[in-house]
Protein backbone atom coordinates (compact mmCIF):
# COMPACT_ATOMS: atom_id res chain seq x y z
CA UNK A 1 0.00 0.00 0.00
CA UNK A 2 1.58 3.27 -1.11
CA UNK A 3 1.89 5.94 1.56
CA UNK A 4 2.08 8.78 -0.96
CA UNK A 5 -0.62 8.00 -3.51
CA UNK A 6 -4.06 9.38 -2.67
CA UNK A 7 -6.51 6.51 -2.29
CA UNK A 8 -10.11 6.43 -3.46
CA UNK A 9 -12.95 4.37 -2.07
CA UNK A 10 -15.15 2.08 -4.13
CA UNK A 11 -17.79 4.84 -4.04
CA UNK A 12 -15.56 7.57 -5.48
CA UNK A 13 -17.43 7.85 -8.79
CA UNK A 14 -20.76 7.90 -6.93
CA UNK A 15 -19.63 10.82 -4.77
CA UNK A 16 -18.47 12.80 -7.79
CA UNK A 17 -21.72 12.10 -9.66
CA UNK A 18 -23.56 13.53 -6.65
CA UNK A 19 -21.47 16.71 -6.84
CA UNK A 20 -19.55 16.14 -3.63
CA UNK A 21 -16.79 18.51 -2.59
CA UNK A 22 -13.86 16.15 -2.15
CA UNK A 23 -10.95 16.56 0.25
CA UNK A 24 -7.80 14.69 1.23
CA UNK A 25 -8.26 12.96 4.58
CA UNK A 26 -5.55 10.66 5.93
CA UNK A 27 -4.38 9.92 2.39
CA UNK A 28 -7.89 9.24 1.08
CA UNK A 29 -9.95 11.37 -1.30
CA UNK A 30 -13.19 11.68 0.68
CA UNK A 31 -16.46 13.63 0.38
CA UNK A 32 -16.41 16.70 2.63
CA UNK A 33 -19.98 17.72 1.81
CA UNK A 34 -22.50 17.27 -0.99
CA UNK A 35 -24.42 20.53 -0.64
CA UNK A 36 -25.03 22.20 2.72
CA UNK A 37 -23.16 20.62 5.63
CA UNK A 38 -25.73 22.19 7.96
CA UNK A 39 -28.58 20.49 6.07
CA UNK A 40 -26.71 17.19 6.18
CA UNK A 41 -26.19 17.57 9.93
CA UNK A 42 -29.88 18.35 10.52
CA UNK A 43 -30.92 15.40 8.37
CA UNK A 44 -28.99 12.99 10.61
CA UNK A 45 -30.48 14.54 13.76
CA UNK A 46 -34.06 14.47 12.46
CA UNK A 47 -34.23 11.88 9.66
CA UNK A 48 -31.22 9.94 8.33
CA UNK A 49 -27.86 10.35 6.65
CA UNK A 50 -25.74 8.01 4.54
CA UNK A 51 -21.95 8.03 4.93
CA UNK A 52 -19.01 6.41 3.15
CA UNK A 53 -16.49 5.47 5.85
CA UNK A 54 -14.36 3.14 3.74
CA UNK A 55 -11.21 4.98 4.80
CA UNK A 56 -11.34 3.32 8.23
CA UNK A 57 -8.78 0.60 8.87
CA UNK A 58 -9.94 -2.98 9.41
CA UNK A 59 -7.46 -5.44 10.94
CA UNK A 60 -8.43 -9.06 11.55
CA UNK A 61 -6.93 -11.02 14.44
CA UNK A 62 -7.49 -14.78 14.42
CA UNK A 63 -6.17 -17.89 16.11
CA UNK A 64 -6.32 -19.81 19.39
CA UNK A 65 -4.63 -16.96 21.27
CA UNK A 66 -6.32 -14.05 19.47
CA UNK A 67 -8.05 -12.94 22.68
CA UNK A 68 -4.85 -13.22 24.70
CA UNK A 69 -2.96 -11.16 22.13
CA UNK A 70 -5.57 -8.40 22.15
CA UNK A 71 -5.71 -8.38 25.95
CA UNK A 72 -1.94 -7.85 25.93
CA UNK A 73 -1.86 -5.35 23.06
CA UNK A 74 -4.84 -3.19 24.09
CA UNK A 75 -5.93 -1.64 27.39
CA UNK A 76 -9.41 -3.22 27.42
CA UNK A 77 -10.66 -6.63 28.50
CA UNK A 78 -11.18 -7.99 25.01
CA UNK A 79 -11.30 -11.63 26.07
CA UNK A 80 -14.47 -10.77 27.98
CA UNK A 81 -16.31 -9.59 24.87
CA UNK A 82 -18.91 -12.13 23.78
CA UNK A 83 -19.15 -13.20 20.12
CA UNK A 84 -21.42 -10.78 18.28
CA UNK A 85 -20.55 -7.85 20.54
CA UNK A 86 -18.14 -4.93 20.17
CA UNK A 87 -16.10 -2.82 22.56
CA UNK A 88 -14.62 0.66 22.49
CA UNK A 89 -11.00 0.56 23.62
CA UNK A 90 -7.56 2.05 23.06
CA UNK A 91 -4.07 0.97 22.09
CA UNK A 92 -1.34 2.72 24.05
CA UNK A 93 2.42 3.02 24.01
CA UNK A 94 4.57 1.61 26.80
CA UNK A 95 4.56 5.10 28.38
CA UNK A 96 0.75 5.17 28.37
CA UNK A 97 0.37 7.60 25.48
CA UNK A 98 -2.65 6.89 23.26
CA UNK A 99 -1.76 5.52 19.82
CA UNK A 100 -5.40 5.28 18.76
CA UNK A 101 -8.92 4.65 19.96
CA UNK A 102 -10.54 1.58 18.44
CA UNK A 103 -13.66 -0.51 18.15
CA UNK A 104 -13.06 -4.25 18.42
CA UNK A 105 -15.74 -6.64 17.14
CA UNK A 106 -15.68 -10.27 18.24
CA UNK A 107 -16.87 -12.07 15.12
CA UNK A 108 -16.39 -15.62 16.46
CA UNK A 109 -14.67 -17.42 19.35
CA UNK A 110 -11.22 -16.97 17.82
CA UNK A 111 -11.81 -14.14 15.32
CA UNK A 112 -11.83 -10.40 15.96
CA UNK A 113 -11.97 -7.32 13.79
CA UNK A 114 -10.13 -4.24 15.03
CA UNK A 115 -11.28 -0.99 13.41
CA UNK A 116 -8.73 1.82 13.59
CA UNK A 117 -8.94 5.45 12.58
CA UNK A 118 -7.79 6.06 9.01
CA UNK A 119 -4.89 8.27 10.05
CA UNK A 120 -3.56 5.63 12.46
CA UNK A 121 -4.38 2.37 10.71
CA UNK A 122 -0.78 1.63 9.71
CA UNK A 123 0.48 2.51 13.20
CA UNK A 124 -2.08 0.19 14.76
CA UNK A 125 -1.32 -2.60 12.27
CA UNK A 126 2.41 -2.32 12.95
CA UNK A 127 1.87 -2.27 16.73
CA UNK A 128 -0.41 -5.30 16.71
CA UNK A 129 1.94 -7.20 14.41
CA UNK A 130 4.88 -6.44 16.67
CA UNK A 131 3.00 -7.34 19.83
CA UNK A 132 1.83 -10.66 18.34
CA UNK A 133 5.28 -12.21 18.83
CA UNK A 134 4.95 -15.30 21.01
CA UNK A 135 1.17 -15.61 20.58
CA UNK A 136 -0.54 -18.31 18.52
CA UNK A 137 -2.47 -15.71 16.56
CA UNK A 138 -2.40 -14.05 13.16
CA UNK A 139 -2.73 -10.32 12.50
CA UNK A 140 -4.09 -9.66 9.00
CA UNK A 141 -4.32 -6.36 7.14
CA UNK A 142 -7.89 -6.33 5.81
CA UNK A 143 -8.08 -2.64 4.91
CA UNK A 144 -8.61 -3.49 1.24
CA UNK A 145 -11.14 -6.22 2.01
CA UNK A 146 -13.93 -3.93 3.19
CA UNK A 147 -16.00 -0.96 2.21
CA UNK A 148 -17.83 0.65 5.12
CA UNK A 149 -21.17 2.44 4.80
CA UNK A 150 -23.07 4.00 7.68
CA UNK A 151 -26.72 4.97 7.89
CA UNK A 152 -27.36 7.15 10.92
CA UNK A 153 -30.37 8.93 12.36
CA UNK A 154 -33.81 8.20 13.81
CA UNK A 155 -35.14 6.84 10.50
CA UNK A 156 -32.19 4.48 10.00
CA UNK A 157 -33.78 1.38 11.60
CA UNK A 158 -36.81 1.63 9.31
CA UNK A 159 -34.65 2.16 6.24
CA UNK A 160 -32.50 -0.86 7.00
CA UNK A 161 -35.46 -3.07 7.97
CA UNK A 162 -36.87 -2.58 4.48
CA UNK A 163 -33.71 -4.13 3.02
CA UNK A 164 -32.90 -7.00 5.38
CA UNK A 165 -34.53 -9.79 7.36
CA UNK A 166 -31.79 -9.59 10.02
CA UNK A 167 -33.06 -9.15 13.58
CA UNK A 168 -32.43 -5.43 13.94
CA UNK A 169 -34.79 -5.11 16.91
CA UNK A 170 -32.65 -7.61 18.80
CA UNK A 171 -29.37 -5.97 17.77
CA UNK A 172 -28.08 -4.04 20.76
CA UNK A 173 -25.84 -0.97 20.72
CA UNK A 174 -22.22 -2.07 20.20
CA UNK A 175 -23.20 -5.39 18.69
CA UNK A 176 -22.94 -6.84 15.21
CA UNK A 177 -24.33 -9.72 13.24
CA UNK A 178 -23.79 -11.17 9.78
CA UNK A 179 -26.68 -10.66 7.42
CA UNK A 180 -27.76 -9.70 3.95
CA UNK A 181 -28.75 -6.13 3.09
CA UNK A 182 -30.36 -5.58 -0.32
CA UNK A 183 -28.89 -8.91 -1.40
CA UNK A 184 -25.39 -7.92 -0.27
CA UNK A 185 -23.59 -9.96 2.43
CA UNK A 186 -22.68 -7.62 5.28
CA UNK A 187 -21.59 -7.36 8.86
CA UNK A 188 -24.35 -5.23 10.34
CA UNK A 189 -23.13 -3.30 13.39
CA UNK A 190 -25.18 -1.01 15.63
CA UNK A 191 -22.40 1.52 16.07
CA UNK A 192 -21.75 5.05 14.91
CA UNK A 193 -20.07 8.39 15.51
CA UNK A 194 -22.99 10.80 15.41
CA UNK A 195 -24.83 10.50 18.71
CA UNK A 196 -27.84 9.02 16.91
CA UNK A 197 -29.12 5.49 16.51
CA UNK A 198 -27.68 3.93 13.41
CA UNK A 199 -25.76 1.16 11.72
CA UNK A 200 -22.40 0.57 10.11
CA UNK A 201 -22.30 -1.95 7.27
CA UNK A 202 -19.05 -3.73 6.41
CA UNK A 203 -19.20 -5.18 2.89
CA UNK A 204 -16.85 -6.20 0.09
CA UNK A 205 -15.77 -3.16 -1.97
CA UNK A 206 -17.37 -4.59 -5.12
CA UNK A 207 -20.77 -4.47 -3.39
CA UNK A 208 -20.50 -0.88 -2.13
CA UNK A 209 -22.16 0.90 -5.05
CA UNK A 210 -25.17 -1.44 -5.17
CA UNK A 211 -25.67 -1.11 -1.41
CA UNK A 212 -25.34 2.70 -1.50
CA UNK A 213 -27.97 2.86 -4.25
CA UNK A 214 -30.32 0.52 -2.41
CA UNK A 215 -30.05 2.52 0.82
CA UNK A 216 -30.58 5.77 -1.09
CA UNK A 217 -33.75 4.44 -2.72
CA UNK A 218 -35.04 2.97 0.55
CA UNK A 219 -34.51 6.29 2.32
CA UNK A 220 -36.06 8.58 -0.29
CA UNK A 221 -39.45 8.67 1.36
CA UNK A 222 -38.11 9.61 4.80
CA UNK A 223 -35.58 12.27 3.83
CA UNK A 224 -32.27 10.38 3.87
CA UNK A 225 -29.40 12.40 2.35
CA UNK A 226 -25.75 11.62 1.54
CA UNK A 227 -23.44 13.09 4.18
CA UNK A 228 -19.78 14.06 4.17
CA UNK A 229 -16.98 14.29 6.70
CA UNK A 230 -17.79 17.87 7.64
CA UNK A 231 -21.16 17.12 9.19
CA UNK A 232 -19.78 13.93 10.71
CA UNK A 233 -17.38 16.16 12.65
CA UNK A 234 -20.08 18.53 13.94
CA UNK A 235 -22.31 15.58 14.85
CA UNK A 236 -19.60 13.86 16.89
CA UNK A 237 -18.64 17.20 18.49
CA UNK A 238 -22.20 17.81 19.67
CA UNK A 239 -22.24 14.24 21.02
CA UNK A 240 -19.00 14.87 22.95
CA UNK A 241 -17.12 12.11 21.12
CA UNK A 242 -13.33 12.46 20.99
CA UNK A 243 -11.41 12.71 17.72
CA UNK A 244 -7.88 11.36 17.50
CA UNK A 245 -5.38 14.15 16.92
CA UNK A 246 -7.63 16.58 18.79
CA UNK A 247 -8.92 15.19 22.11
CA UNK A 248 -6.63 12.14 21.96
CA UNK A 249 -2.88 12.14 21.24
CA UNK A 250 0.28 10.25 22.17
CA UNK A 251 1.02 12.98 24.74
CA UNK A 252 -2.12 12.04 26.67
CA UNK A 253 -3.00 8.88 28.58
CA UNK A 254 -6.62 7.67 28.76
CA UNK A 255 -6.72 9.16 32.28
CA UNK A 256 -5.60 12.55 30.99
CA UNK A 257 -8.44 12.36 28.46
CA UNK A 258 -11.04 11.51 31.10
CA UNK A 259 -11.41 8.03 29.62
CA UNK A 260 -9.64 6.00 32.26
CA UNK A 261 -12.70 3.74 32.38
CA UNK A 262 -11.48 1.97 29.22
CA UNK A 263 -8.33 0.75 31.03
CA UNK A 264 -9.06 -2.60 32.66
CA UNK A 265 -6.41 -3.31 35.29
CA UNK A 266 -8.48 -6.23 36.61
CA UNK A 267 -7.83 -8.39 33.54
CA UNK A 268 -5.30 -11.17 33.92
CA UNK A 269 -1.71 -10.78 32.83
CA UNK A 270 0.39 -7.88 31.67
CA UNK A 271 -0.54 -5.47 28.90
CA UNK A 272 1.43 -2.82 27.06
CA UNK A 273 1.48 0.35 29.15
CA UNK A 274 0.13 -1.22 32.36
CA UNK A 275 2.81 0.19 34.70
CA UNK A 276 2.70 3.69 33.21
CA UNK A 277 -1.09 3.72 33.21
CA UNK A 278 -1.23 2.59 36.85
CA UNK A 279 0.95 5.61 37.72
CA UNK A 280 -1.27 7.86 35.61
CA UNK A 281 -4.37 6.59 37.41
CA UNK A 282 -2.81 7.22 40.81
CA UNK A 283 -1.62 10.67 39.76
CA UNK A 284 -5.06 11.60 38.44
CA UNK A 285 -6.65 10.52 41.73
CA UNK A 286 -4.75 13.06 43.87
CA UNK A 287 -3.78 15.65 41.28
CA UNK A 288 -6.51 15.88 38.61
CA UNK A 289 -5.11 16.71 35.18
CA UNK A 290 -6.79 19.21 32.94
CA UNK A 291 -10.36 18.11 32.33
CA UNK A 292 -12.22 17.92 29.04
CA UNK A 293 -15.21 20.27 29.09
CA UNK A 294 -17.75 21.74 26.75
CA UNK A 295 -17.79 25.44 25.93
CA UNK A 296 -20.81 27.27 24.50
CA UNK A 297 -20.32 30.72 22.99
CA UNK A 298 -22.26 33.72 24.19
CA UNK A 299 -21.46 35.44 20.89
CA UNK A 300 -21.08 34.28 17.29
CA UNK A 301 -17.32 33.83 16.90
CA UNK A 302 -16.22 30.24 16.35
CA UNK A 303 -13.32 28.77 18.37
CA UNK A 304 -10.87 26.48 16.63
CA UNK A 305 -8.43 23.80 17.77
CA UNK A 306 -5.37 25.33 19.44
CA UNK A 307 -7.09 28.53 20.64
CA UNK A 308 -6.30 29.39 24.26
CA UNK A 309 -8.92 29.23 27.00
CA UNK A 310 -8.48 32.14 29.42
CA UNK A 311 -9.79 33.23 32.80
CA UNK A 312 -8.75 36.22 34.91
CA UNK A 313 -6.12 37.18 32.38
CA UNK A 314 -4.43 33.77 32.62
CA UNK A 315 -4.31 30.88 30.16
CA UNK A 316 -6.20 27.98 31.77
CA UNK A 317 -6.64 25.61 28.85
CA UNK A 318 -6.76 24.94 25.14
CA UNK A 319 -9.53 24.27 22.65
CA UNK A 320 -9.28 20.84 21.00
CA UNK A 321 -12.29 21.03 18.64
CA UNK A 322 -14.69 23.82 17.76
CA UNK A 323 -17.45 24.52 15.26
CA UNK A 324 -20.86 26.12 14.86
CA UNK A 325 -23.51 23.81 16.33
CA UNK A 326 -26.55 23.47 14.07
CA UNK A 327 -28.54 21.91 16.92
CA UNK A 328 -27.74 24.53 19.56
CA UNK A 329 -27.56 27.43 17.11
CA UNK A 330 -24.34 28.64 18.70
CA UNK A 331 -20.60 28.00 18.36
CA UNK A 332 -19.37 25.21 20.63
CA UNK A 333 -16.01 23.70 21.54
CA UNK A 334 -14.37 20.97 23.52
CA UNK A 335 -11.34 22.04 25.52
CA UNK A 336 -8.93 20.79 28.13
CA UNK A 337 -8.97 23.25 31.04
CA UNK A 338 -7.45 23.38 34.50
CA UNK A 339 -9.64 21.49 36.95
CA UNK A 340 -10.30 24.71 38.90
CA UNK A 341 -12.18 26.05 35.88
CA UNK A 342 -13.78 22.80 34.75
CA UNK A 343 -17.03 22.77 36.70
CA UNK A 344 -20.18 23.47 34.66
CA UNK A 345 -21.28 27.06 35.20
CA UNK A 346 -17.80 28.34 36.07
CA UNK A 347 -17.84 32.07 35.44
CA UNK A 348 -15.27 34.29 33.78
CA UNK A 349 -14.06 31.77 31.21
CA UNK A 350 -13.36 32.87 27.65
CA UNK A 351 -11.53 31.89 24.49
CA UNK A 352 -8.81 34.02 22.96
CA UNK A 353 -9.94 34.47 19.36
CA UNK A 354 -7.36 36.57 17.53
CA UNK A 355 -6.61 38.68 20.58
CA UNK A 356 -10.19 39.14 21.72
CA UNK A 357 -11.33 37.25 24.80
CA UNK A 358 -14.78 35.98 23.84
CA UNK A 359 -17.01 34.84 26.74
CA UNK A 360 -17.98 31.15 26.90
CA UNK A 361 -20.15 29.09 29.20
CA UNK A 362 -18.57 25.94 30.67
CA UNK A 363 -20.97 22.99 30.30
CA UNK A 364 -20.85 19.25 30.88
CA UNK A 365 -20.38 16.99 27.87
CA UNK A 366 -22.12 15.98 25.69
CA UNK A 367 -23.77 19.06 24.26
CA UNK A 368 -26.46 16.86 22.73
CA UNK A 369 -27.97 13.55 23.78
CA UNK A 370 -30.70 11.88 21.79
CA UNK A 371 -33.99 10.95 23.41
CA UNK A 372 -34.22 7.17 23.78
N, C-alpha and C positions, 0 to 999 in steps of 0.2 A: 504494500500500500504506500503510495507516494505521499510524502509529507508536504510537498510543495504544490502539487496539482490540485486545483479546486475541484471538489467532488460534487456530483449532482445526484439527487435521489431519483428513484424510479418514477416519481411524479413530476419531474422537472418540466416536461412539456405541458402537462396539465396546468401547472401554476402559471406558466407564461401565456397559455391560451386564455386563462382567466384574468390576465392583465396584472398579475402580481408585481409589486416592487420587490426585486430580489436584492439580497445582501449577502456578503460573506460572513459566515458564522462558524468559527472553529474549523475552518478549511472547507466548509460546505457552502454551496450556493443555495440559500434558503429564502422562502417568501417572508418578507417583513410585514407587508400588509397587502390586501387586495384592493380596497377602496379606503374607507374611513376606519382607522384603528379603533376609534371610539365606538362606532357602530358595531364592529366585530366584538368588542369587549361587552357591550350591552346585550348583544345576541346571546353570548355564553351565559350571562347572568340571568337572562329572562327566557331564553328559548334553547338554542343549541349552536355550537360551533364545531367545525371540522378542521383538524390540524394534521399536518404532515410532520412527524417527529422522527423521520428515518435517519437523522443524524446521530441519534443516541447510540451508545456503544453496547452491544450485547456480547457477553462472554459466558460460555457454557463451561460448567465444572462438573465432571462426572467421575464415577469410580467408587470403590468400596469406602474410601476415606475422604470423599468429597466434603462431607459435613465437617470432619475433623480439620481439613485444610481451611475451610472457610471460617471455622471458629478460631483458628490460629491467625489467619490473615486479616480478619475484620474484627471490629470491636463488639459486635452483637453476638447474641446466642443463636446462631444460625441452625445448629443441630436441633434446636427446639421448635423450629418452624415445621408445621405439618405439611405433607404434600397437598398441593392446591392452594397454599397460602403464600403470602409475600411479607417481607419485612423491610422497613426503612432502616438503614444502618450507615456506617462510615468505614473507610479504610484510612488508617493513620500511619504516620512515620514512626520510627522508633522513639523519637522525641515527643510524640503525641500530636504533632501538627497534622491537620486534616489534609489528606491527599484528594479525597472526593467523598461526596455523599452518594449513596447507592440505594437501589431497590433490588432485593434478592428474591427471586421466585423459586420455590421448591416445586419442580415439575414432577418428580418421582422420588422414590426412596433414595436413590443415589445420583440424582440429576438436578442441577440447579442452574438458573440463568441469572447472571449478575448484569444489571443495567447501569452503565456509567454515563456521566455527562459527556457530551461530545468532545468538549475541550480537554477532558482528562482520560478518554478511553484508552489511549496508548499507555499512559502512566499506570492506569489500573491494571491493564493487561500485563505489562512488564512486572509490576509488583506481585500480582497473583502467580505469574509464572515462576518468578524467583522464589516466592514463599512456598511453592509446591514441592520443593526438594525434600525428599524423605517421606512424602505421602503417596499412598497408592491412589492417585487421582490424576486426571487429565484436565488441563486448562486449554480451552479451545477458543480461538478468535472467530466469533460468529457475526462480526459486524456486517459482513456482506451477505449474510444468510437471511436477513430480515429487513422488511419495511415495517414502519410503525405508524399507524394512523390512530388518532384520538378523536372521539366524539364526546363533547363535554357540555353540560348544561341540563336544566330541569327536564327538557324534552328528550334527552339522549336515551333513557331506558325505552321509551315508546318507539323511537326510531330503530333501535337495534332489535327490539322484539319483533318488528315487522320483517326482519331479515334472517332470523335464526330461531331454532327451536331449543337452543341452550337454555338452561334454567337460570335466567337472569335474576328472578326474584330471590332465588336461593344463594346468589353470588354475593358474598359479603364484601365490604370495603377491604382492600388489601388482600384480595383473593383472585385466583385465576383458574380458568378451566379450558380444556381444548374443546373446540366446537367448529361449526361451519356457519359462516356469515355470507349471505348472498351467494352460496355455493363455493365459497373460498375457505379452505382450512385455515383456522386461526387459533392463537392463544388469546382468549378473551379475558382481560384483566380489569377489575374494578379499581382502577387507580387513576391519578391525574394530578395536575399541577395548577389548578385554577380555583380551587375552593368550592367547586360545584360537584354534584354527582356526575359520573361519567365513566367512560371505558377507554382502554388502550388496547389496540388490536395488532398483534404481532403476526405478520404474514410473510410469505415469500415475496421478494421484490417483483416477480413477474405477475403477481396477483394484485398489486397495489392499485393500478389504474382502474380495474374492474370494480374493486371494492370501494374506491373513492366515488366512482360514478353511481354505484348502487346506494351508498349512504346519502349522496347528494339528492338523488331522486326520492328516497324514502323520507328525507327531511324537508322537502319542498313545501309541504302543506303546513308545517309548524314553524317555518322561519329559520331553518338551519342555514348558516352561511360559512364559507371558507374563512379561516382565520390564520393570521401570520404570527411571527415571533413577537411583534411589538405588543399586541394585545395579550399574548401569553404572559409577557413580563408584567403588565399592569394588573392582570388577574392574580398572578402569584403574589405580587406586592400587597394588594388589598387583603389577600388571605394570610399574610405574614409568613410566607414560605421562603426559606433562604435560597439564595442563588450563589453557586460556587464562583469565587473570584470577587464577590461582593461581601456577603455575610459570612462566608466560609473561605479560609485560606490556610496555607501551610503554617502561617505564623500564629494561628489560633488552634487551641484544642477544642474538643466538643464542649468542655466545661466553660471555656471562654465564650463560646457561642451560645451558652444557655441551653445546650442540648446534651448535657451529661447523662440524661436518661437513656441514651442509646448505647452507652458503655456498660457492658454486663460483666462486672467483676466476679459475679457468683458462678459463672460458667467454669467448667473444669479445665485445668491446664493453662499454659501460658498463651499469650497472644501478643502480637507485635504492638509495642507501645504501652503494655500493661503497667510497667514500673513508672514511666513518666506520667501516665494518666492518673495513677493512684496519687502521685504528688500533686497533680493539678487539681484533683478532687479535694484533697485536704486543704490546699491553698485557697481554693474557692470558698471553702466552708468558713474560714476565719478572716479571709481578706477578699471579699467579693470583687471579681474583675469588673471591668466596664460591662454594663448590661445592655442588651438589645431592646430598644423601645420603638414605639411608633411616634411619629411627629405629624401633626395636622396643622397646616398653614392657617393663619388668620387672614393673610392677604392672598395675592394671586401668583406670587413669584415661586417658581418651581425649584426645589433643591436638587442637586445632583450628587452622585457619588464623589466623595473626597472633600465636600464642603465641610467647614468646621461648624460644630455646635458650640454655642457660647452662652455664658451666664455670668452676670456681674462683671463683665469685661474680661473674663477668663475663658480660655478654650476648655470645654468639658467633654468633648466628644467629636465624632466624625460621622457624617452621613455615609451609609453604605449603598443605598438605593433610593431613588426619588423619582416621582412622576406625578402628573395630574391624575386624580382619581375620578373616573367617570361615575362611579357609584356614589361617592361622597360629594362630588362637585367641587372639590378643593384639592390643592396640591398636598401630597403626603410623602413621607419618607420613613425608612428604617435607619436607625443610627445606633452606634455603640456610644454610650455616655457613662460618665462616672456614676457610680451607684448612688451618690448623694443627690443626683439630679434625675434619677431614673423612675421615681414613683409617679404614677399617673396623676395629673393635675399639678405637678411641680410648676411653680410660677417663675417667670423671668428667664425662660429658656428661648433662645433664638438660633437662627442659622445665618452664618455670614455668607451672604450672596453678593459677590463682587463689592465687598466693602461695606455693605449695608446689612445691619443686623435685623433680620426679619423675624417677627414674633411667631412662635410655634407652641402649640399645646402638646404636652407629653401625654400619650395614651397607651393603654395596654394593647398588645398584639393579640389577635389579628384586628385589622381595621374592619373587616367584613367576615361574617360567618353566616352561612346559608341556614335557612330554617329547615329543620328535618321534617 
